[in-house]
Amino acid sequence: MNYQDSTSVGTLRGTPRAVSPVKRRVVIIAVGVIALAVLGGLLTFQSIRESMSRARLAANRPAPLSVTSEILTPHEMPEILSAVGSLAAITRATLSVESGGSVTRIAFTPGAHVKKGDLLVQLNDTAEQADLANFRAQQRLAEFALGRSKQLTQSGNATRAQLDQAQSQYDVATAGIARAQAAIAKKSLRAPFDGDLGLNLVDVGEFVNPGTPVAQLSDKSRLYLHFTLPEQSRPSIAIDQPVAFTVDAFPNRQFNAKIAVIDPEVDENTRTIPVHAIAENKDGPIMPGMSASVHVDTGATPNVITVPEIAISYSLAGNTVFLAAEDKGADGKQVVKAKKTAVRTGISSDGRVVVLKGLKPGDRVITSGQVKLFDGSLVTLREEAPAGTPAQPARP
């Protein structure tokens, strides 16, 4: 057995063999390459996943909403003061009898039109008629005695005192006739003015006391139109100023009136001015008690910007509109987006509102479909509504 060979073999098996520097560098480089390859693969995977996510988002993005719009141009805006009013009869009375008695006749038909002086209700006046007949008889006798006394006085057969007594008896009888006629007049109720009657409130045979209501009489030929306006409008209204109004019973018909009374004091609770106009109602289509939509034309303001009322979103935070503005989309192509814009509004008329701040001529405001919009929404424009001036209301 060779001892040296055995020692060499043992040395090789029991002691680790030294690694050369070249091999170490090769291993490090290989590990680095593998790590870079893994990192590159992860980055590539992440990029592919993000691209796929963007594609899915693009595929799920809602389609542009179809809206209408209007290009704003300045024009003249009629200034109309609007209010809610009520109609009332200028001449109106609850008729009652002056004297008590039993009703013997109802001389009118409920709802009929009567003339001044027409008999409406007759009470029992038998006693008063008897008194009238008695006084007339006394008057005839006193008249005969007076004539005889005048003749005797002229011939010297009667004294002046006898003539005065005969004259006094005649005057007493004449006064008695007048008193009886007045009592008879109180037993009949006559129309104090032309007008239309309501229901009869008493019946034949009923005993009524003085002051008992008998019927309602209203003159509908001229009516009061009562309404109120804000105190700021006082410089814009005057006596005899025309007023236009409509009523629910005739929504497509305009009625006219003229301001007759402007209350001298402002209501402290509402800070409004009570105004009373007079409307002619000869043919009688409108009635007392009707509600009225009142419009007072105070002129026009030139060069104002207006938008349709439906284009404005009202909230406590402020009023806004959506403008249609051109922009670039994610793919770089030209698109139209909704741009939410704050505005300050003024008066309104005929469905349009004056915009005092926030818009300028040439802006394109979205006039429909804005309920589903948010700032930056994609939109497509349908056929535009004409931008012309608002319709002029009929002037009274």
C-alpha positions in Angstrom: 0.0 0.0 0.0 1.3 3.4 -1.0 1.1 5.8 2.0 1.5 9.0 0.0 -1.5 8.2 -2.2 -3.7 7.5 0.8 -2.8 10.8 2.4 -3.6 12.7 -0.8 -7.0 11.0 -1.1 -7.8 11.8 2.5 -6.8 15.4 2.0 -9.1 15.7 -1.0 -12.1 14.2 0.7 -11.9 15.9 4.1 -10.8 19.5 3.2 -12.9 21.9 1.0 -11.3 22.8 -2.2 -10.6 26.6 -2.7 -12.8 28.5 -5.4 -11.0 30.6 -7.8 -11.8 34.4 -8.2 -12.8 33.9 -11.8 -15.5 31.4 -10.9 -16.8 33.7 -8.2 -17.3 36.6 -10.6 -19.0 34.4 -13.0 -21.5 33.3 -10.3 -22.2 36.8 -9.2 -22.8 38.0 -12.8 -25.2 35.1 -13.4 -27.2 35.8 -10.3 -27.4 39.5 -11.3 -28.5 38.7 -14.7 -31.2 36.4 -13.3 -32.4 39.1 -10.9 -32.5 41.7 -13.6 -34.5 39.3 -15.8 -37.0 38.7 -13.0 -37.3 42.4 -12.2 -37.8 43.2 -15.9 -40.5 40.5 -16.1 -42.3 42.0 -13.1 -42.1 45.5 -14.5 -43.3 44.2 -17.9 -46.2 42.4 -16.2 -47.2 45.5 -14.2 -47.1 47.6 -17.3 -49.3 45.1 -19.2 -51.7 45.0 -16.3 -52.0 48.8 -16.1 -52.6 48.9 -19.9 -55.3 46.4 -19.6 -56.9 48.3 -16.7 -56.9 51.5 -18.7 -58.4 49.7 -21.6 -61.2 48.3 -19.3 -61.8 51.7 -17.9 -62.0 53.2 -21.3 -64.4 50.5 -22.4 -66.6 51.1 -19.3 -66.5 55.0 -19.6 -70.1 56.3 -20.1 -71.0 57.6 -23.5 -71.1 61.3 -23.9 -74.5 62.8 -22.9 -76.7 64.4 -25.6 -77.6 68.0 -24.7 -78.9 71.2 -26.3 -77.1 74.5 -25.9 -77.4 78.2 -26.7 -74.8 80.8 -27.6 -75.4 83.8 -25.4 -75.9 87.2 -27.0 -76.8 90.5 -25.3 -80.3 91.9 -26.0 -83.1 94.0 -24.5 -84.9 92.6 -21.4 -88.4 93.7 -20.5 -88.7 94.5 -16.8 -91.9 93.0 -15.5 -92.9 93.1 -11.8 -94.9 89.9 -11.0 -97.2 89.4 -8.1 -100.2 87.3 -7.0 -103.3 89.3 -6.5 -107.0 88.9 -5.8 -110.2 90.5 -7.2 -112.8 92.2 -5.1 -116.0 94.1 -5.9 -115.6 97.9 -5.6 -119.3 98.2 -4.7 -120.6 95.4 -2.5 -123.3 95.3 0.2 -125.1 92.9 2.5 -128.7 94.1 2.2 -130.9 94.1 5.3 -134.3 95.6 6.2 -134.6 98.7 8.4 -137.8 97.7 10.0 -139.1 94.5 11.5 -142.1 92.5 10.2 -143.3 89.5 8.3 -142.0 88.8 4.8 -144.9 88.9 2.4 -143.0 88.8 -0.9 -139.6 87.9 -2.3 -139.4 89.9 -5.5 -136.1 88.7 -6.9 -134.5 85.6 -8.3 -131.3 84.5 -6.7 -128.3 85.3 -8.9 -130.3 87.8 -11.0 -129.0 91.1 -12.2 -131.1 94.0 -10.8 -131.2 97.8 -11.4 -131.0 100.5 -8.8 -134.5 100.9 -7.1 -135.8 97.4 -8.0 -138.0 95.9 -5.3 -136.3 92.9 -3.6 -138.3 92.1 -0.5 -141.7 93.3 0.8 -142.7 93.2 4.5 -146.2 93.4 5.9 -147.1 97.1 5.9 -150.9 96.9 6.5 -150.7 99.1 9.6 -148.5 101.7 7.9 -150.8 101.8 4.9 -153.8 102.4 7.3 -151.9 105.3 9.0 -151.2 106.8 5.5 -154.9 106.7 4.6 -155.8 108.3 7.9 -153.3 111.1 7.5 -154.4 111.7 3.9 -158.0 112.0 5.1 -156.9 114.5 7.8 -155.0 116.4 5.2 -158.0 116.7 2.9 -160.2 118.0 5.8 -157.4 120.4 7.0 -157.0 121.6 3.4 -160.7 122.4 3.1 -160.7 124.2 6.5 -157.6 126.1 5.6 -159.2 127.4 2.3 -162.3 128.4 4.2 -160.3 130.2 6.8 -158.4 132.2 4.1 -161.7 133.3 2.6 -163.2 134.4 6.0 -160.0 136.2 6.9 -160.1 138.1 3.7 -163.7 139.1 4.3 -163.0 140.0 7.9 -165.2 137.3 9.4 -162.2 135.3 10.8 -159.2 136.3 12.8 -155.5 135.7 11.9 -155.2 133.3 14.8 -158.0 131.1 13.3 -156.1 131.1 9.9 -152.9 130.1 11.6 -154.6 127.2 13.5 -156.1 125.9 10.2 -152.6 126.1 8.6 -151.1 124.2 11.5 -153.7 121.4 11.2 -152.9 121.1 7.5 -149.2 120.9 8.2 -149.6 118.3 10.8 -151.6 116.1 8.4 -149.0 116.6 5.7 -146.2 115.6 8.1 -148.2 112.6 9.1 -148.4 111.5 5.5 -144.7 111.9 5.1 -144.1 109.9 8.3 -146.4 107.1 7.1 -144.8 107.0 3.7 -141.3 106.7 5.4 -142.6 103.8 7.5 -144.0 102.1 4.5 -140.7 102.6 2.6 -138.9 100.8 5.5 -141.2 97.8 5.0 -139.7 97.3 1.5 -136.2 96.6 0.5 -135.0 98.0 -2.8 -131.6 97.6 -4.7 -129.3 100.5 -3.7 -127.3 100.1 -7.0 -127.0 98.0 -10.1 -125.6 94.6 -9.4 -125.9 90.9 -9.1 -127.7 89.2 -6.3 -126.8 86.1 -4.3 -129.1 83.7 -2.6 -132.1 85.0 -0.7 -131.5 84.6 3.1 -135.1 84.9 4.2 -138.4 83.2 3.1 -142.0 84.4 2.7 -143.8 84.3 6.1 -140.6 84.6 8.1 -140.5 87.4 10.7 -137.4 89.5 10.5 -135.9 92.0 12.8 -134.3 95.3 11.8 -130.8 94.6 10.4 -131.5 91.0 9.4 -129.4 90.1 6.2 -131.7 89.5 3.3 -129.3 89.1 0.3 -125.8 89.9 -1.0 -125.5 92.4 -3.8 -122.3 93.0 -5.8 -121.5 95.3 -8.7 -119.1 93.3 -11.0 -118.8 95.9 -13.7 -115.7 97.3 -12.1 -113.4 95.3 -9.8 -110.5 96.0 -7.5 -107.3 94.1 -8.2 -105.4 93.9 -4.9 -101.7 92.9 -4.9 -98.4 93.7 -3.2 -95.0 94.6 -4.6 -91.6 94.7 -2.9 -90.7 98.1 -1.5 -87.8 98.4 -3.9 -90.3 98.6 -6.8 -91.9 101.9 -5.5 -90.0 104.1 -8.0 -91.3 102.0 -10.8 -95.0 102.3 -10.2 -97.4 105.2 -10.4 -101.1 106.0 -10.4 -102.9 105.2 -13.7 -100.0 102.8 -14.7 -101.3 99.9 -16.8 -101.4 96.4 -15.2 -102.0 93.1 -17.0 -103.3 90.0 -15.3 -104.7 86.6 -15.9 -107.0 84.3 -13.9 -107.0 80.5 -13.7 -110.6 80.4 -15.1 -109.3 82.0 -18.4 -105.6 81.1 -18.6 -105.3 82.1 -22.2 -107.0 85.5 -21.9 -105.3 88.7 -20.6 -107.2 91.3 -18.7 -106.2 94.9 -18.1 -106.4 97.3 -15.2 -105.0 100.6 -14.0 -103.3 101.4 -10.7 -105.8 103.5 -8.7 -104.4 103.5 -5.1 -100.9 102.9 -3.8 -100.9 102.6 0.0 -99.0 105.4 1.7 -97.2 102.9 4.1 -95.1 99.9 3.6 -96.1 96.7 5.5 -93.6 96.4 8.3 -93.9 92.6 8.4 -93.4 91.8 4.7 -91.7 95.0 3.5 -94.2 95.1 0.6 -96.4 97.9 -0.7 -100.2 97.2 -1.1 -101.3 98.3 -4.5 -104.9 98.5 -5.7 -105.8 98.6 -9.4 -109.2 99.0 -11.1 -110.3 96.6 -13.8 -113.3 97.2 -16.1 -115.5 94.1 -16.3 -118.5 95.2 -18.4 -119.1 91.8 -20.0 -118.6 90.1 -16.6 -116.2 87.2 -17.3 -114.2 87.6 -14.1 -115.7 87.5 -10.6 -114.8 88.9 -7.2 -112.7 86.6 -5.1 -110.7 85.2 -8.0 -106.9 84.8 -7.7 -104.9 86.7 -10.4 -101.4 86.5 -11.7 -100.3 90.2 -12.0 -97.7 91.7 -14.3 -96.6 95.3 -14.2 -94.5 96.4 -17.2 -92.0 99.0 -16.0 -89.9 99.3 -19.2 -86.9 97.5 -20.6 -83.1 97.2 -19.9 -80.8 97.0 -23.0 -77.7 94.9 -23.5 -78.3 92.2 -20.9 -77.4 88.5 -20.9 -80.2 86.1 -20.2 -80.5 82.3 -20.0 -83.5 80.0 -19.9 -84.7 79.3 -16.3 -84.3 75.6 -16.9 -80.6 76.1 -17.5 -80.0 77.3 -13.9 -79.4 75.0 -10.9 -80.5 76.8 -7.7 -79.0 75.9 -4.3 -78.1 77.5 -1.0 -74.4 77.4 -2.0 -75.2 79.6 -5.1 -76.7 79.3 -8.6 -74.8 77.5 -11.3 -75.0 76.7 -15.0 -73.1 74.3 -17.3 -71.2 75.6 -20.2 -70.2 73.5 -23.2 -66.5 74.0 -23.7 -64.1 72.3 -26.2 -61.2 70.4 -24.7 -58.8 67.5 -25.5 -59.7 64.0 -24.5 -57.4 61.2 -23.1 -56.5 60.2 -26.7 -55.7 63.8 -27.7 -58.8 64.2 -29.8 -61.0 67.2 -29.6 -64.1 66.7 -27.3 -66.8 68.8 -25.7 -67.0 68.9 -21.9 -69.5 70.3 -19.4 -68.0 73.1 -17.3 -69.8 74.0 -14.1 -69.9 77.8 -13.7 -71.2 79.9 -10.8 -73.5 82.8 -11.8 -75.3 85.7 -10.1 -78.9 86.1 -11.4 -81.3 89.1 -11.6 -84.9 89.5 -12.6 -86.8 86.9 -14.7 -89.4 87.3 -17.4 -91.1 85.0 -19.9 -89.0 82.0 -18.8 -85.6 83.7 -19.0 -83.4 85.0 -16.2 -80.9 87.9 -16.3 -77.4 86.9 -15.5 -75.5 89.7 -13.8 -72.2 88.0 -13.3 -70.5 84.8 -14.4 -71.2 84.7 -18.1 -70.3 86.7 -21.2 -71.5 87.1 -24.8 -70.4 84.1 -26.9 -70.5 81.5 -24.1 -72.4 78.4 -24.9 -74.7 77.4 -22.1 -76.3 74.0 -21.9 -80.0 74.3 -21.8 -81.2 70.7 -21.4 -79.9 67.4 -20.0 -77.8 69.0 -17.3 -79.5 67.0 -14.5 -77.1 64.1 -15.2 -74.0 66.3 -15.7 -71.0 66.9 -13.5 -68.0 69.1 -14.0 -66.0 67.6 -16.8 -68.7 65.3 -18.3 -68.4 64.5 -22.0 -71.3 65.8 -24.0 -72.5 65.9 -27.6 -74.6 68.8 -28.8 -77.9 68.3 -30.4 -79.6 70.9 -32.6 -79.3 74.2 -30.8 -82.2 76.3 -29.6 -82.3 79.7 -31.2 -80.5 82.3 -29.2 -82.8 85.3 -30.1 -84.3 87.7 -27.6 -87.0 86.5 -25.2 -90.5 86.8 -26.3 -92.0 90.3 -25.5 -95.0 90.0 -23.2 -98.2 91.7 -24.4 -98.2 95.2 -23.0 -101.3 96.3 -21.2 
